[in-house]
Amino acid sequence: MPKQNRTFAVIGLGAFGSAVASELARFGNTVMGIDQDESRVAKLAEALTSTIILDATDEQALREAGVDRYDVALVAIGHDIESSILATMNVRVLGVDQLWVKAINKTHHRILSKLGADRIILPEQEMGKHVAQRLNNPVVQDYVNLGNGFSVVTMAVPERLKGRTLASLEIGSRHDVRMLGLMRGTEFLPCTTPELELAAQDKLLVLGRRPELRAFGDAL
């Protein structure tokens, strides 16, 4: 199980960094927000555990702020590639266990890989794929790409299927996907009973390869 209440240092409090930092804090984690912009820091002063105004390209400043004592650091600096690279190098030197970095483009991504970032995020590309998946099939609420062609998707049960049983979906016979369970409000229901009747607003959790998932979604 993942360690609870981990500590995070988020460097760069633009739209992306501030959203990540706020959510991490909402989950109950210890979060320090760092930015050069005083107004950005001030906006998150009450939401985060701590905030500090400093230049992340200054290794000594990061060390004095105690960034090396955090479990995870996220470098989320916006369009200043040079500052992002220098901040990434500094955090790597400090020896933070996990280093995540926001990349602006593929060239930036390659440079960050060479610097030893543990995870590199291209937010616009990832969100674009996410939106395309939902536009392609309106019943898809969310999805997680597991690699090797497999994904887990959340599919909304259409109104017309209300009262139908799980068995009627022909999962495993007509459709080569696997049902992991369904969410009914905030309750998780395992799909171990074929006679379980579907309700409006149910969300199916389905595992499979992209073509099979698409076919199953179209059938819904």
Protein Blocks (a to p, Z undefined) as FASTA:
>chain_A
ZZehiadddehjafklmmmmmmmmmnopacddddfblklmmmmmmmpmbdcdddfklmkl
mmmnommmpfbdcdfbfklmklmmmmmmmmmmnopabacdddfblmlmmmmmmnopabdc
dfklmmmmmmmmmmmpmklmbdcdebjhiacddddddfklgoiafklnogoilpccddfb
dcehjaccdffbfklccdehiacdddddfklmmmmmmmZZ
